[in-house]
Amino acid sequence: MTKYVEELIRIIRSNHSKEELADRLSDYHDNDIAESLESLTEQERKKLYAALGMERMAEIFAYVDDAEPYLKELSLESVARLVSEMDSDDAVDMLEELDEEEKSKILAMLDEEAGEDVKLLLSYEDDEIGSLMTTNFIVIHKDLTVRQAMRELVKQAGENDNISTIYVTDREGKFYGAIELQDLIIAREYTELDDLISKSYPYVMDHEKISDCIEKIKDYAEDSIPVLLEDHSIAGIITAQDIIEVVDDEMGDDYAKLAGLTAEEDLHETTKESMKKRLPWLIILLFLGMAVSTVVGAFETVVAVLPIAMCFQSLILDMAGNVGTQSLAVTIRVLMDENLTTKQKLLLIGKECKIGFFNGAFLGILALVFLGLYIFLFKHYSIAFSFLISGCVGVSLIGAMVVSSLIGTIVPMLFKKVGVDPAVASGPLITTINDLVAIVVYYGLVMLILIDMMHLAG
C-alpha cells in the first residue's frame, strides 16, 4: 500500500462533508483512489460514490481490475450512468464482468451515443483489434485552416481528452493522416494545415487479429494509432495504454501456452474450465510419456547388465529438457518477426545446434571427470570402468543437447509454418520429445559401446 493510498483512506474515513471530501480528493490520482477501494468498507465506498459523482468515478473505475463487487453496491441506474461516462473500451471491459442479464439491462439504459459506441466494440471478436479500441479521439477535416482546426480541437476536447494526436479525414470521410498537437499549437496562422499533416501515419484495420498487428503497433511507438473500417473511415483509436495492456496480455497468454495451456488462467475461473484447458495437453503428454516408457523398456537389458547406468538417466533427461526449453523460448521470440527469411531461420537452427554442441561438450567434459571420480571413489568400480561409464554420460550429454536444441528450434518453426501459434509448441511437449531422444541416445550408446563392443557388466 502506497503512502498516497494510506492518506486517501484516512481522508475518506474522516468526517468531511461531501463537498469537502470531493475537494480533498481532487488532488489525488485516480489510480490511487481505485487502489484504496479494496481497503474500504461498503459504507465508506458508498460515501465516496456520493461525494465524487459518477463522472469522476468513471475515471477511477477505469483503473479497477475487478469491478464486479463494487458495481453490486450501486443501482442499475447508477451503473448505467457510470458506463455512459467511461471511455468505450473501459466500459466494455467493465460490462464483460457482469452476467448477460445485467449487461442487457444496462445497455438498454445507456444514452444513445454511449450505447452505440459500446455496442460497436462488443460486435468484435475478443481477438480482433476493434474490440480494444476507444472512440475517445479528436478528428478534423483536412480543408480547415489552422485557426479553424484549433477551434474544432477546443470544441471536441470537452468530450474527448485524447488530444495529443489529431486525426484528419478527407472530403469522403476517409482517414487522411494525423497532426501532432504540438505542431498545431506552434503553427503560424498562415501555415497550410496540409503541411502539418503526416500522411503516412500508421493505422490498423478493425478486424485484424491482435496477435498479427501487435508488432506493428509496438514498432511505431506512437501515443495512439487509428483503427479503420473497411471503407477507411476512422472507427476508433488504440492508445499507448491499450498497447501496454495488449502486450501484457499476449505475454501472459504465451506464458500459459508454454506451460501447455490454451490461455492464461483467471483466478476466478471455475475448476471445470481450468480442467478443460489443461486436460487435452495432459492426454497428449500421457501417450508421449507411454512412448518414452516403452523405449526405456526396450533397454531393460542395459539396466539388467549395467544397473549403474540407470543412476545417470535423470541427469541426461533434465539437461536435454532444459536445453530444449531454452531453444524454444529463443525461437518463439525470434518468430515474432514476421519478415524472417528462410536463410535467417536456417542460421538460427545452425546457431542453436552450435550452442547445444559447445555447451554439451563443456558439460560432457565435466561429467566425464567428476562422475568418473564419483563412480571410482564412492561406488568402488575400477578406474577404467568408472571412466567408461562417465564417458558415455558425457558423450550422451553432447548428443542429447544438440538434438534437443534442434527440436526446440524446428518444432515451433513447423507449427508456425502450418498456421499454429508457435507458443503451443509448449515446454511440456518439447521436454517429453527430448526425453524420448535422450533415452535412445544414452542407453543406445551404453548398449553399443559397453555391452556389444566391450562386453562389460556391472
Secondary structure, DSSP 8 states (H G I E B T S, - for coil): --HHHHHHHHHHTS---HHHHHHHHTTS-HHHHHHHGGGS-HHHHHHHHHHHHHHHHHHHHTT-S--HHHHTTS-HHHHHHHHHHS-HHHHHHHHTTS-HHHHHHHHHHS-HHHHHHHHHHHTS-TTBGGGG-BS--EEEETT--HHHHHHHHHHHHTT----SEEEEE-TTS-EEEEEEHHHHHH--TTS-HHHH-BTT---EETTSBHHHHHHHHHHH--SEEEEE-TTS-EEEEEEHHHHHHHHHHHHHHHHHHHTT-SS---TT--HHHHHHHHHHHHHHHHHHHHHHHHHHHHTHHHHHH-GGGGGGHHHHHHHHHHHHHHHHHHHHHHHT-TT--HHHHHHHHHHHHHHHHHHHHHHHHHHHHHHHHHHHHHS---HHHHHHHHHHHHHHHHHHHHHHHHHHHHHHHHHHHTT--GGGS-HHHHHHHHHHHHHHHHHHHIIIIIIIIT----
